[in-house]
């Protein structure tokens, strides 16, 4: 079968690999109908070790892709998912036994891996996955939309962790896929006013079409937020851009007694004025990923009901052979022109 195999930094190869064998107990083999490329995938592609450097050169290359949807073609022993059932794959491979797993915090598992990140993923014609993280979805959504369950569940978890109260004013810093999903979920969970802060004009327009009350550029954000809140500031600010400057702004714009939620991924170090933070009694909350048993089912329900609409976020549909040129390289060189790139490894789903 064909698969997108990661050998090292900017060394992703579409190649023939041996067909997958039968799934072990508790697992399924899927024909992948759709798989998304996200910002984390792009970071791995751009910043992984080079293929000639250890330790990547000492182990097998990895099939990328952690936003997947497929159809069951074979079930291992002990699995009750029937052949032909369409599922969205949550992606987390967790032990189920450590302190965090016993608490239901599967994303904090001491031995966590994910499909496409630490284990072979969905940028291939077929994949293997534990049945427990494969959640069925109805014909109300397409496989392309189902592949966007993973980023939708990231937004669901972020809003849940924010402890959003009805009537709140919310700001979302970053109008990419995650930010636009957070804005929609926040509205559904009771936010009275939602403001998206985004430098790209087309994404600001899309944010307002998707229900944001206002979408403003970073240069205009501080004045706009003061105006909307009578100088107080938003109750909750979600940082969804993954940039240090955006994190600083998000903390600054959050009102006294309010909450800043970090959703974007950044390796930078934040310098925080502790006395100012203390005097303002602000909270800084990190929201990582999602859970298969709470956030993921809720995300599927929101997509099936169309309460959250991912269709306008899918800007590109490409084949597996185009993953590098029209996927990763396009996202790297023209980030403003693309939101969610969906790969169809087996062609357009029936």
C-alpha positions in Angstrom: 0.0 0.0 0.0 1.0 3.6 -0.3 1.9 5.7 2.8 3.5 9.1 3.7 6.7 8.1 5.6 8.6 10.6 7.7 12.4 10.0 7.5 13.6 13.3 8.9 13.4 17.1 8.7 11.5 18.0 5.5 12.1 14.4 4.3 8.6 13.0 3.9 8.3 10.3 1.2 5.3 8.8 -0.5 6.2 5.2 -1.0 5.1 1.6 -1.1 5.1 -0.3 2.2 4.0 -3.8 3.0 0.3 -4.4 3.4 -0.9 -4.4 7.0 -1.5 -7.7 8.7 -4.6 -8.6 10.7 -5.2 -6.4 13.7 -4.3 -7.7 17.2 -7.0 -8.2 19.9 -8.9 -4.9 20.6 -7.7 -3.3 17.4 -9.1 -2.7 13.9 -7.7 -2.3 10.5 -9.2 0.8 8.6 -9.3 1.9 5.1 -8.5 5.6 5.5 -11.0 7.8 3.7 -9.8 11.2 4.9 -6.9 12.6 7.0 -6.1 16.1 8.0 -2.8 17.9 8.2 -2.5 20.1 11.3 -0.1 22.7 12.6 1.6 20.1 14.9 2.3 17.9 11.8 3.8 20.8 10.1 6.1 21.6 13.1 7.3 18.0 13.1 7.9 18.1 9.3 9.9 21.4 9.6 11.8 20.7 12.9 12.4 17.0 13.2 16.0 15.7 13.2 17.5 15.4 9.8 17.3 11.9 8.3 21.1 11.4 8.5 21.2 12.2 12.2 20.5 9.8 15.1 18.2 8.7 16.5 15.8 8.9 13.6 18.2 7.1 11.3 18.4 4.2 13.7 14.7 3.3 13.6 12.0 2.7 11.0 10.5 5.8 9.4 7.0 6.8 10.6 3.7 7.1 8.8 2.4 10.5 9.7 -1.2 11.6 10.2 -3.2 11.9 13.5 -6.5 13.4 12.2 -8.1 10.4 10.5 -11.4 8.9 9.5 -11.8 5.5 7.9 -14.0 2.5 7.4 -13.5 -0.8 9.3 -12.2 -3.5 7.0 -11.1 -6.0 9.6 -11.7 -6.3 13.4 -9.4 -8.0 15.8 -10.6 -10.4 18.5 -12.8 -8.9 21.1 -13.9 -5.9 18.9 -17.6 -5.2 18.4 -17.2 -2.7 15.5 -18.6 -4.3 12.4 -16.8 -4.4 9.1 -18.1 -1.4 7.0 -18.6 0.9 10.0 -17.3 4.4 9.4 -15.3 5.8 12.3 -13.3 8.9 13.4 -10.0 8.1 15.1 -9.2 10.0 18.3 -5.5 9.1 18.0 -4.2 8.7 21.5 -2.4 5.5 22.4 -2.3 5.5 26.2 -1.5 2.9 28.8 -4.8 3.0 30.7 -3.0 2.1 34.0 -0.9 5.1 35.1 -2.0 7.7 37.6 -3.3 10.1 34.9 -5.1 7.4 32.9 -6.9 6.2 36.0 -8.1 9.8 36.4 -9.3 10.0 32.8 -6.5 12.4 31.9 -5.3 10.2 29.0 -3.4 13.0 27.2 -1.1 13.2 30.2 -0.3 9.4 30.2 3.3 8.7 31.1 3.8 6.6 28.0 1.5 8.5 25.6 2.0 8.2 21.9 -0.4 9.2 19.1 -1.2 7.8 15.7 1.1 9.6 13.3 3.3 10.8 16.2 5.1 7.9 17.8 3.1 5.2 15.9 2.1 4.8 12.3 -0.9 7.1 11.5 -3.5 7.9 8.9 -1.6 9.4 5.9 -1.8 6.0 4.2 -4.3 3.9 2.4 -4.8 1.8 5.5 -4.0 2.0 9.2 -4.3 0.1 12.5 -5.9 1.6 15.6 -7.3 0.5 18.9 -11.0 0.0 18.7 -11.6 2.1 21.8 -10.4 5.3 20.1 -12.4 4.6 16.9 -15.8 6.4 17.3 -18.6 5.7 14.9 -20.3 8.7 13.2 -23.5 9.0 11.2 -24.2 9.8 7.6 -25.0 13.4 8.7 -21.4 14.2 8.1 -18.8 13.2 5.4 -15.5 11.4 6.0 -13.8 14.8 5.3 -15.7 16.4 8.2 -15.2 13.4 10.4 -11.4 13.8 10.0 -11.9 17.2 11.5 -13.3 15.7 14.7 -9.9 15.8 16.2 -9.3 19.6 16.0 -13.0 20.1 17.0 -12.4 18.0 20.2 -9.4 20.2 20.9 -11.7 23.2 20.9 -14.3 21.4 23.0 -11.7 20.6 25.7 -10.3 24.1 25.7 -13.8 25.6 26.3 -14.5 23.0 29.0 -11.3 23.8 30.8 -12.0 27.5 30.6 -15.0 27.1 32.9 -16.9 29.5 30.6 -19.9 31.1 32.2 -23.1 32.1 30.3 -23.0 35.7 29.3 -19.2 35.9 29.2 -17.2 38.0 26.8 -14.6 35.9 25.0 -11.6 36.8 22.8 -9.9 34.2 20.6 -6.4 35.2 19.6 -5.6 33.4 16.3 -8.2 32.7 13.6 -6.8 29.5 12.2 -8.6 26.2 12.3 -8.4 25.8 16.1 -9.3 29.4 16.8 -12.3 29.4 14.6 -13.5 26.1 16.2 -13.0 27.5 19.7 -15.0 30.6 18.7 -17.9 28.4 17.6 -17.8 26.2 20.7 -17.6 29.1 23.0 -20.7 30.6 21.5 -22.6 27.3 21.9 -21.5 27.1 25.6 -23.0 30.5 26.5 -20.6 33.2 25.5 -22.6 36.4 24.9 -19.9 38.2 22.8 -17.1 36.5 20.9 -14.2 38.5 19.3 -11.6 36.9 17.1 -8.2 38.6 16.8 -6.5 37.6 13.5 -4.1 39.4 11.1 -5.5 37.9 7.8 -8.5 39.8 6.5 -10.1 36.7 4.8 -10.0 34.8 8.1 -11.5 37.7 9.9 -14.4 37.7 7.4 -14.8 34.0 7.8 -14.9 34.3 11.6 -17.8 36.7 11.4 -19.6 34.4 8.9 -19.2 31.6 11.5 -20.8 33.7 14.2 -18.2 35.9 15.8 -19.5 39.3 16.9 -16.4 41.0 15.7 -13.1 40.0 14.1 -10.3 42.5 14.4 -6.6 42.8 13.5 -4.0 42.5 16.3 -3.2 46.2 15.9 -6.8 47.2 16.6 -7.6 44.5 19.2 -6.8 46.3 22.5 -8.9 49.3 21.7 -11.7 47.1 20.4 -11.8 44.9 23.5 -11.7 47.9 25.8 -14.6 49.4 23.9 -16.7 46.2 24.0 -16.1 45.7 27.7 -16.2 49.3 29.0 -12.5 49.1 29.6 -12.7 45.9 31.8 -11.4 43.3 29.3 -12.7 39.9 28.2 -13.7 37.3 30.8 -11.9 34.5 29.0 -9.1 34.9 26.3 -8.1 31.8 24.3 -4.7 31.9 22.7 -4.8 29.7 19.6 -2.0 31.0 17.5 1.0 29.4 19.2 3.1 32.6 19.0 4.8 34.2 22.0 3.6 37.6 21.1 0.1 36.3 21.0 0.4 34.7 24.4 1.7 38.0 25.9 -1.3 39.8 24.4 -3.8 37.3 25.6 -2.6 37.5 29.2 -2.5 41.3 29.0 -6.0 41.6 27.5 -7.7 39.2 30.1 -9.6 41.2 32.7 -8.8 41.1 36.4 -10.1 37.9 37.8 -10.4 36.4 34.3 -8.8 33.4 32.6 -6.3 33.0 29.8 -6.4 29.6 28.1 -3.3 28.4 26.2 -4.4 26.2 23.2 -1.7 27.0 20.7 1.6 25.0 20.7 4.8 27.0 21.4 8.3 26.1 22.6 9.0 29.7 23.7 9.5 30.9 27.3 7.0 33.4 28.7 8.2 36.1 31.0 5.4 36.9 33.4 5.2 40.0 35.7 4.2 38.0 38.8 3.1 41.0 40.9 0.9 42.3 38.1 -0.5 38.8 37.6 -1.1 38.4 41.4 -2.7 41.7 41.9 -5.1 41.0 39.0 -5.9 37.5 40.3 -5.7 36.2 36.8 -5.6 32.5 35.9 -3.4 30.9 33.2 -4.8 27.6 32.0 -3.2 25.1 29.6 -5.4 22.9 27.5 -3.8 19.9 25.8 -5.5 17.9 23.2 -8.6 15.8 24.1 -10.0 12.6 25.6 -11.6 9.8 23.6 -14.5 9.3 26.1 -15.6 12.9 26.8 -14.3 15.5 24.3 -14.3 13.4 21.2 -17.9 12.1 21.4 -19.1 15.6 22.1 -17.2 16.9 19.1 -18.8 14.3 16.8 -22.2 15.3 18.1 -21.6 19.0 17.4 -20.5 18.2 13.9 -23.4 15.9 13.2 -25.9 18.5 14.5 -24.1 21.2 12.4 -23.9 23.3 15.6 -20.2 23.5 14.7 -19.5 23.8 11.0 -16.1 22.7 9.7 -17.0 22.8 6.1 -15.8 26.4 5.5 -12.5 25.5 7.2 -11.6 22.8 4.7 -9.7 24.8 2.1 -7.9 22.0 0.3 -8.6 18.4 -0.7 -5.6 16.5 -2.1 -4.5 13.0 -2.9 -1.8 11.1 -1.1 0.8 11.8 -3.8 0.3 15.5 -3.3 0.9 15.5 0.5 4.3 17.2 0.3 3.8 19.7 -2.5 0.2 20.7 -2.0 0.1 19.8 1.7 3.1 20.4 4.0 5.0 22.8 1.6 1.9 24.7 0.8 1.1 25.2 4.5 4.7 26.3 5.1 5.1 28.7 2.3 1.6 30.1 2.0 0.1 29.8 5.5 -2.5 32.5 5.0 -3.9 30.8 2.0 -4.8 27.5 3.7 -6.7 26.4 6.8 -7.5 22.7 6.9 -5.9 20.5 4.3 -7.7 17.1 3.9 -5.9 14.2 2.3 -7.9 11.5 0.5 -5.5 8.5 0.5 -7.9 6.3 -1.5 -9.5 9.0 -3.6 -12.9 10.5 -3.0 -14.9 8.5 -0.5 -18.0 6.8 -2.0 
